[in-house]
Amino acid sequence: RGDERFGGHASVVMALGRGVYELDGVPRMRERPIAPLITALEALGVKVESLGNPGCVPLRVHGGSLLGGAVRLPGNISSQYISGLMMGAPVMRDGLIIDIDGELVSRPYLEMTAQALRDFGATLTRDGERRFVIPGGQALTGHDYRVEPDASAASYFFGAAAITGSRVRVTGLGTRSLQGDRNLVQILARMGCELREGEDFTELTGPKTGELRGVEVDMADLSDVAQTLAVVAPFARTPTRV
């Protein structure tokens, strides 16, 4: 059982296991459709039964049949489904080719997944913008791993600094981060904040009250922090368009 962010990765783990598993979650998770992932798993030979609303949890997943192959997924769905398949691919017998149809949203999350796989010894390649090729039967290597602070959560503190004219410094989150949500600080800098950053830190100082200015931005690659910007925007002198 888990919350609504859990279903995609858990379904892949269960499909790789040996047995029959049931996946359920909190009421919110039961409302969140994961039909694209179910369709992908079924295309790869996995038996998945819906125990409630079609395309949602609770599910019964029959493990042991996820051997790999090729699958297509739409690019405008949650990146969690694609990243879940990517993480399971190295231990699939036949590996996995993922083709993505249409515009790819949440691109930074897939780049983060690819880098995490490489960090643990996996081999994978990109064939163009919308194809991932991951060989199967790989032996991954465990080691100590440093996890960055969450840029999505840090956005609230950066937003507070922008509004109040104060200073916030987040250590461990810097220029080498692949998290798309960290780019909110670049937008806040355009709005009049002072930005200092290094490989392992990000520091933002807000301007004096009333000196923020509005911006026009495309947040396709950092949509999770659009809400943070929406809170900051009313404090600017001019409108903001997202």
C-alpha positions as CSV (number, residue, x, y, z in Angstrom):
1,R,0.0,0.0,0.0
2,G,1.2,3.5,-0.7
3,D,0.4,7.0,-1.7
4,E,-0.4,8.2,-5.2
5,R,3.3,8.6,-6.2
6,F,4.0,4.9,-5.5
7,G,2.0,3.0,-8.1
8,G,4.2,3.2,-11.2
9,H,7.4,2.0,-9.7
10,A,5.8,-0.6,-7.5
11,S,3.9,-2.2,-10.4
12,V,7.2,-2.7,-12.3
13,V,8.9,-4.3,-9.2
14,M,6.0,-6.7,-8.8
15,A,6.1,-7.6,-12.4
16,L,9.7,-8.5,-12.0
17,G,9.0,-10.6,-8.9
18,R,8.1,-14.2,-8.5
19,G,4.5,-14.5,-7.4
20,V,1.1,-12.8,-7.5
21,Y,0.9,-9.4,-5.8
22,E,-1.9,-7.0,-5.0
23,L,-1.2,-3.2,-5.0
24,D,-3.5,-0.8,-3.2
25,G,-3.2,2.7,-1.7
26,V,-4.8,5.7,-0.1
27,P,-8.1,6.9,-1.5
28,R,-6.3,9.6,-3.6
29,M,-4.2,6.8,-5.2
30,R,-7.3,4.9,-6.2
31,E,-8.5,8.0,-8.1
32,R,-5.2,8.4,-10.0
33,P,-5.3,6.5,-13.3
34,I,-2.2,4.5,-14.3
35,A,-3.7,3.0,-17.4
36,P,-0.7,3.9,-19.7
37,L,1.6,1.9,-17.5
38,I,-0.8,-1.0,-17.3
39,T,-1.1,-1.0,-21.1
40,A,2.7,-1.0,-21.4
41,L,3.2,-3.9,-18.9
42,E,0.5,-5.9,-20.7
43,A,2.2,-5.2,-24.0
44,L,5.4,-6.7,-22.5
45,G,3.5,-9.9,-21.5
46,V,2.6,-9.1,-17.9
47,K,-0.9,-10.1,-16.6
48,V,-2.5,-7.3,-14.7
49,E,-6.0,-7.4,-13.2
50,S,-8.0,-4.4,-12.1
51,L,-9.7,-5.0,-8.8
52,G,-11.6,-1.7,-8.8
53,N,-12.0,1.0,-11.3
54,P,-10.4,0.1,-14.6
55,G,-6.9,1.6,-15.0
56,C,-6.5,2.4,-11.3
57,V,-5.4,0.6,-8.2
58,P,-6.2,-1.8,-6.6
59,L,-4.4,-4.1,-9.0
60,R,-3.3,-7.7,-9.0
61,V,0.0,-8.2,-10.8
62,H,1.3,-11.6,-11.9
63,G,5.1,-11.5,-11.6
64,G,7.8,-13.5,-13.4
65,S,6.7,-12.6,-16.9
66,L,8.4,-9.3,-17.5
67,L,11.2,-10.3,-19.7
68,G,11.6,-7.1,-21.7
69,G,11.1,-6.1,-25.3
70,A,9.9,-2.9,-26.9
71,V,7.2,-0.6,-25.7
72,R,5.7,2.8,-26.7
73,L,4.4,5.4,-24.2
74,P,2.9,8.8,-24.8
75,G,5.3,11.6,-23.8
76,N,2.6,13.7,-22.1
77,I,2.0,11.4,-19.2
78,S,3.6,11.2,-15.8
79,S,7.3,10.6,-16.1
80,Q,7.0,8.1,-13.2
81,Y,5.7,5.4,-15.5
82,I,8.6,5.8,-17.9
83,S,11.2,6.0,-15.1
84,G,9.7,3.0,-13.4
85,L,10.2,0.9,-16.5
86,M,13.7,2.3,-17.0
87,M,14.8,1.3,-13.5
88,G,13.5,-2.2,-14.0
89,A,15.0,-2.6,-17.5
90,P,18.6,-3.6,-16.6
91,V,17.5,-6.8,-14.9
92,M,15.0,-7.8,-17.5
93,R,16.2,-10.8,-19.5
94,D,15.8,-9.1,-22.9
95,G,16.4,-5.5,-21.9
96,L,14.0,-2.7,-22.9
97,I,13.5,-0.2,-25.8
98,I,11.2,2.6,-24.8
99,D,9.8,4.8,-27.6
100,I,8.0,8.0,-26.6
101,D,5.3,9.4,-28.8
102,G,4.7,13.2,-29.0
103,E,6.2,15.9,-26.9
104,L,8.2,14.7,-23.9
105,V,7.2,16.5,-20.7
106,S,9.1,16.2,-17.4
107,R,12.3,15.6,-19.4
108,P,14.6,16.4,-16.4
109,Y,13.1,13.5,-14.3
110,L,14.0,11.0,-17.1
111,E,17.5,12.5,-17.3
112,M,17.8,12.0,-13.5
113,T,16.7,8.4,-13.8
114,A,19.2,7.7,-16.6
115,Q,22.0,9.2,-14.5
116,A,21.0,7.2,-11.4
117,L,21.2,4.0,-13.4
118,R,24.6,4.9,-14.7
119,D,25.7,5.7,-11.2
120,F,25.0,2.1,-10.2
121,G,26.7,0.6,-13.2
122,A,24.0,0.3,-15.8
123,T,24.5,0.9,-19.5
124,L,21.9,2.7,-21.5
125,T,21.8,4.9,-24.6
126,R,19.5,7.5,-26.2
127,D,18.6,7.1,-29.8
128,G,17.4,10.5,-30.7
129,E,15.2,12.5,-28.4
130,R,12.4,10.0,-27.8
131,R,14.0,6.5,-27.5
132,F,15.8,4.9,-24.6
133,V,17.7,1.6,-25.2
134,I,18.6,-0.4,-22.1
135,P,20.3,-3.8,-22.4
136,G,19.1,-6.6,-20.2
137,G,20.9,-9.0,-17.9
138,Q,23.1,-6.3,-16.3
139,A,24.7,-6.7,-12.9
140,L,24.3,-3.5,-11.0
141,T,26.8,-2.5,-8.2
142,G,25.7,-1.1,-4.9
143,H,27.7,1.6,-3.1
144,D,27.3,4.7,-0.9
145,Y,25.1,7.2,-2.7
146,R,24.5,10.8,-1.9
147,V,20.9,12.0,-2.4
148,E,20.4,15.7,-3.2
149,P,17.9,17.9,-1.4
150,D,14.5,18.0,-3.1
151,A,14.4,21.0,-5.4
152,S,10.6,21.0,-5.4
153,A,10.4,21.4,-1.6
154,A,13.2,23.9,-1.6
155,S,11.2,26.1,-4.0
156,Y,8.9,27.2,-1.1
157,F,11.9,28.7,0.8
158,F,13.2,30.4,-2.3
159,G,9.8,31.8,-3.0
160,A,9.6,33.1,0.6
161,A,12.9,34.8,0.2
162,A,11.7,36.5,-3.0
163,I,8.5,37.8,-1.3
164,T,10.1,39.0,1.9
165,G,13.4,40.4,0.7
166,S,15.3,37.9,2.8
167,R,18.1,35.4,2.0
168,V,17.9,31.6,1.8
169,R,20.8,29.2,1.2
170,V,20.3,25.5,0.4
171,T,23.4,23.4,0.7
172,G,23.8,20.2,-1.4
173,L,21.7,21.6,-4.2
174,G,23.8,23.3,-6.8
175,T,24.7,23.7,-10.5
176,R,25.6,20.1,-11.1
177,S,22.0,19.1,-10.1
178,L,19.8,17.6,-12.9
179,Q,16.6,18.5,-11.1
180,G,14.5,20.7,-13.4
181,D,12.7,22.3,-10.5
182,R,16.0,24.0,-9.4
183,N,15.6,26.3,-12.4
184,L,12.9,28.2,-10.5
185,V,15.8,30.2,-9.0
186,Q,16.7,31.4,-12.5
187,I,13.1,32.6,-13.0
188,L,13.2,34.4,-9.6
189,A,16.5,36.0,-10.6
190,R,14.8,37.4,-13.7
191,M,12.1,38.8,-11.4
192,G,14.8,40.8,-9.5
193,C,16.3,38.4,-7.0
194,E,20.0,38.1,-6.4
195,L,21.3,34.6,-7.2
196,R,24.5,33.0,-6.0
197,E,25.3,29.4,-6.8
198,G,28.0,26.8,-6.9
199,E,28.3,23.1,-7.5
200,D,26.9,22.3,-4.0
201,F,24.8,25.3,-2.9
202,T,22.1,27.7,-4.1
203,E,21.6,31.0,-2.4
204,L,18.8,33.5,-3.3
205,T,18.2,36.9,-1.8
206,G,14.9,38.7,-2.5
207,P,14.7,42.4,-3.5
208,K,13.2,45.1,-1.3
209,T,9.4,44.9,-1.0
210,G,7.7,46.0,-4.2
211,E,10.6,45.6,-6.5
212,L,9.8,42.2,-8.0
213,R,8.8,42.3,-11.7
214,G,6.7,39.9,-13.6
215,V,8.0,37.5,-16.2
216,E,6.7,35.3,-19.1
217,V,7.9,31.7,-18.7
218,D,7.5,28.2,-20.2
219,M,7.5,25.7,-17.2
220,A,7.1,22.5,-19.2
221,D,10.3,21.1,-17.6
222,L,9.5,22.3,-14.1
223,S,5.8,22.1,-13.8
224,D,5.8,21.0,-10.2
225,V,7.0,24.5,-9.1
226,A,4.5,26.5,-11.2
227,Q,2.4,26.7,-8.1
228,T,5.2,28.3,-6.1
229,L,5.7,30.9,-8.9
230,A,1.9,31.5,-8.8
231,V,2.3,32.5,-5.1
232,V,5.2,34.8,-5.7
233,A,3.7,36.4,-8.8
234,P,1.0,38.6,-7.1
235,F,3.9,40.4,-5.2
236,A,5.4,41.6,-8.5
237,R,4.8,45.1,-9.9
238,T,3.8,43.7,-13.4
239,P,1.9,40.5,-14.5
240,T,3.4,37.1,-14.8
241,R,2.4,34.7,-17.6
242,V,3.0,31.0,-17.2
